[in-house]
Every structure is written in C-alpha cells, then in structure tokens.
C-alpha cells in the first residue's frame, strides 16, 4: 500500500475551514455580544434598585425638612452615576399621609 500525502487525499476539502468559520462566527459573536448586553442590563437594573433604595433612605433621614425633595433627588442622582443620570426619564416623589395610601398614577 502506497503512502498518500495530505495534499492528494484532500483536494475537495480545500476552503472548508473558511466556510465553517463563516457559518459559526456570526453565532459566536451574537452570543458574546448578547452576554455583554445582558451584563449591562443587569447592571442598570441593580443601579436603579440601589438608587430607589438610597432615595427612600434619604427621605426617611431628612423627614419633614423643607428641602427633603431636593435632597432625595440629589441622592438618587448620585446613586445612578454608574448608569448615567441622562438615562433616568422621571422620578416620582410623593407624600404619604397614612399607611396603605396608594402610589399616585403617573
């Protein structure tokens, strides 16, 4: 039996690696960028939750002071610095009179 060189036994497979890469690369990059985007969304969700928690904490600390609303907004603005304050569309600050009062509709 004669030895067959690799150049002789694979003439029809020439370029198959490029075709395989062309088929797999888009899926691979979509997965990588999807994971990165999910990480950004998760960070934004955590930042928003933390900002609302810090705003509530500031409201309870400052109580009935005249500048409480301003201080709450400043606290929230400082808390969302990781996400960027320009991504916040609105902040609702309302006064509750009794336990169980509903949140006003926007």
PEPEUR-V514332 format. One record per residue. RES is the residue in three letters. SS is DSSP state (alpha for helix, beta for strand, coil for the rest). PSI is psi in whole degrees, 0 to 359 (* if undefined). Layout:
BEGIN
RES/SS/PSI ; RES/SS/PSI
END
This chain:
BEGIN
UNK/coil/129 ; UNK/coil/145 ; UNK/coil/136 ; UNK/coil/128 ; UNK/coil/160 ; UNK/alpha/332 ; UNK/alpha/330 ; UNK/alpha/328 ; UNK/alpha/351 ; UNK/coil/44 ; UNK/coil/333 ; UNK/coil/347 ; UNK/coil/9 ; UNK/coil/124 ; UNK/coil/1 ; UNK/alpha/329 ; UNK/alpha/323 ; UNK/alpha/320 ; UNK/alpha/317 ; UNK/alpha/318 ; UNK/alpha/322 ; UNK/alpha/330 ; UNK/alpha/325 ; UNK/alpha/327 ; UNK/alpha/314 ; UNK/alpha/320 ; UNK/alpha/317 ; UNK/alpha/312 ; UNK/alpha/327 ; UNK/alpha/321 ; UNK/alpha/315 ; UNK/alpha/310 ; UNK/alpha/329 ; UNK/alpha/319 ; UNK/alpha/319 ; UNK/alpha/317 ; UNK/alpha/320 ; UNK/alpha/324 ; UNK/alpha/319 ; UNK/alpha/318 ; UNK/alpha/320 ; UNK/alpha/318 ; UNK/alpha/318 ; UNK/alpha/322 ; UNK/alpha/317 ; UNK/alpha/321 ; UNK/alpha/318 ; UNK/alpha/317 ; UNK/alpha/316 ; UNK/alpha/321 ; UNK/alpha/319 ; UNK/alpha/324 ; UNK/alpha/318 ; UNK/alpha/323 ; UNK/alpha/318 ; UNK/alpha/321 ; UNK/alpha/318 ; UNK/alpha/321 ; UNK/alpha/321 ; UNK/alpha/330 ; UNK/alpha/315 ; UNK/alpha/341 ; UNK/coil/237 ; UNK/coil/21 ; UNK/coil/154 ; UNK/coil/328 ; UNK/coil/22 ; UNK/alpha/314 ; UNK/alpha/317 ; UNK/alpha/316 ; UNK/alpha/325 ; UNK/alpha/313 ; UNK/alpha/322 ; UNK/alpha/322 ; UNK/alpha/316 ; UNK/alpha/318 ; UNK/alpha/317 ; UNK/alpha/325 ; UNK/alpha/334 ; UNK/coil/16 ; UNK/coil/331 ; UNK/coil/327 ; UNK/coil/328 ; UNK/coil/122 ; UNK/alpha/340 ; UNK/alpha/347 ; UNK/alpha/352 ; UNK/coil/124 ; UNK/coil/317 ; UNK/coil/158 ; UNK/coil/130 ; UNK/coil/121 ; UNK/coil/120 ; UNK/coil/156 ; UNK/coil/131 ; UNK/coil/132 ; UNK/coil/320 ; UNK/coil/159 ; UNK/coil/132 ; UNK/coil/359 ; UNK/coil/138 ; UNK/coil/156 ; UNK/coil/132 ; UNK/coil/148 ; UNK/coil/153 ; UNK/coil/*
END
